[in-house]
Amino acid sequence: MSFTIAIDGPAAAGKGTISKAVAAHFGFAHLDTGLLYRAVGAKTLDGTDAIAAAQALVAEDLEADNLRSPEVAQAASRVAVIAEVRAALEDFQRAFARRAGGAVLDGRDIGTVICPNAEAKLFVTASAEVRAERRFKELVDKGLETRFETVLADVKERDARDRDRAEAPMVAAKDATVIDTSALSIDDAIAAAVSAIE
Ligand code: C5P
């Protein structure tokens, strides 16, 4: 028996933290599907064709250590508009979702396109300002020099590209529970997610 939890939402809304905590709570495996697009995006930065990169992607590519940078995030959202790139990544995500013992997948289109029949769906969101503030703190903690305004502009640009694209746009599934984490602590956001799923 498989049980799939789909967690979608924009960048830095708390999806990753919530997904990991939910997976640990239920004893399920977790896949951060953004890493797939980041791994493809990273390859295009050295000139590789996006579709070829997506078709040749292997599990080790997800462990590259540059995948969390702002440049790779932007490259990921640029390759994510290409239908052939998305198609090349579908089988891996669906196979992961069906694994025995349960799976949590987080991304933008899990509840709408990848796993429309998921047993539980969440859409985790927060205001652009709150998300940019969180991302800004993360980057500063990592020692990167950046300005809040730059991070906010980056978040808004990526939101717009993810939301307005023709293929698998970022949108809450009709049957998803929306959790706005703008005013929630991490613990409260996790508690809200677990109780919605239960
Ligand atoms: O979640 P993360 O910020 O790592 O995602 C990076 C980019 O990958 C997103 O901005 C989006 O364009 C793309 N993505 C997607 N569909 C997913 C996950 C990520 O299009 N399921």
Boltz pocket constraint, residues with backbone or C-beta under 6 A from the ligand:
constraints:
  - pocket:
      binder: B
      contacts: [[A, 9], [A, 11], [A, 12], [A, 33], [A, 34], [A, 35], [A, 37], [A, 38], [A, 73], [A, 76], [A, 77], [A, 78], [A, 80], [A, 106], [A, 107], [A, 108], [A, 109], [A, 110], [A, 158], [A, 162], [A, 168]]
      max_distance: 6.0
